[in-house]
Amino acid sequence: MKLLFLIADGMGDWPVKELDGLTPLEAAPTPHMDRLARSCVAGLIRTVPLGMAPGSDVANMSLVGFDPALHHTGRGPIEAAAQGLTLDPDDLVWRLNLVRATSPDESGTMLDYSSGHITTEQSTPLIEDLQAHLGDDDFKFIPGIQYRHLLVHKGGANEPEAGLAIRPPHDITDQPMGPDIAAYATSARMKALFDAAAKRLAQPDNTSRANAIWPWGQGRPLILPDFTRTYGLKAAVISAVDLVKGLGRASGMEVIDIPGATGLLDTNYQGKVDAALDFLNNGGDYVYLHVEAPDECGHSGIVADKVKAIAQFDEHIVGPLTRALEGQDAAFVITCDHFTPLIERTHTTDPVPFLISHPSCTMHGLPTFSEANAAGTGVLIEQGHEALKYTLEVLS
């Protein structure tokens, strides 16, 4: 049997006034997901363990099949795993955003966690410049993708900086940054680095919107069990974002890079579909295919864009894959990692809707795939990291 987990990041939402009280999933045209929902196993998954922050790092770790309460060390270490960085056990790895603020100091307001979705071509020279002028034996700036980069603090896991509580920048859009700047200031090294980076980014040759760095999500290097030994499946990850790639690489899954995969509405959907089919047709058992666009649109707060992102996920991912594998022994899981409600513009801990589609899965018949219809089945997978195990049991 071929098994595909199709993840629309941040797809879950609450009823929206501009959509006449529908959620974006209910409002979007999703004929392919709705067809699968008419005969399936459906319900909700609690992807974020109680007491943990509802980040994509925690939620995707759950869906991949590993307990965040045991394995999660921070957002930065997961993305470092994606890059295959060689790290010491006591290194402290920060996720580092290039952000836009009204002013990069304690009086500033966070305007944009992504600096206008800065391109990799724009951001890489900025990170390289920061490394050239500010990097040293203690701190190293590592270029990533778009606005997502890394800062490695050698030996920092044993230093006070490991305990700094810095909010994710996408959680504080249009909010004062003072509490976080005050937290940075408890470490003379971090505050000096923050201030010096702002001065470098103020140079006239920086034509991007980025005017500050934002280190957050720090932790020790990530160690995960081997996925194939754990679940007996030859597996691959397909995603535009380092976070999901890092989970795959750390657990020994094949990580397939897709040219033109942006994490936005213009991502290379066809490339992801082709890569998934190629992997499955050449001995692969399992694909974790992740699409970032619904989450980015949820953070933007633009209703029409989120509806479009969900419609495109259905049209360009779910539709082609179900058509290509029709008549074969293939099962599909459709879900999201967390809610990103438009009204909140950040993640929440709501259990997420899911469906499992296979000819053997006939427990539920839903009129459409939606948050409410999935909740109506009464099925709740309370421990999100058990969702894959639950799926395999349902299909056995």
Secondary structure, 3 states (H helix, E strand, C coil): CEEEEEEECCEECCCEHHHCCECHHHHCCCHHHHHHHCCEEEEEECCCCCCCCCCHHHHHHHHHCCCHHHHCCCHHHHHHHHHCCCCCCCCEEEEEEEEEECCCCCCCEEEECCCCCCCHHHHHHHHHHHHHHHCCCCEEEEEEECCEEEEEECCHHHCHHHHCCCCCHHHCCCCECHHHHHHHHCCHHHHHHHHHHHHHHCCCCCCCCCCEEEEEEEECCCCCCCHHHHHCCCEEEECCCHHHHHHHHHCCCEEECCCCCCCCCCCCHHHHHHHHHHHHCCCCCEEEEEECHHHHHHHHCCHHHHHHHHHHHHHHHHHHHHHHCCCCCEEEEEECCCECCCCCCCCECCCEEEEEECCCCCCECCCCCCHHHHHCCCCEECCHHHHHHHHHHHHC
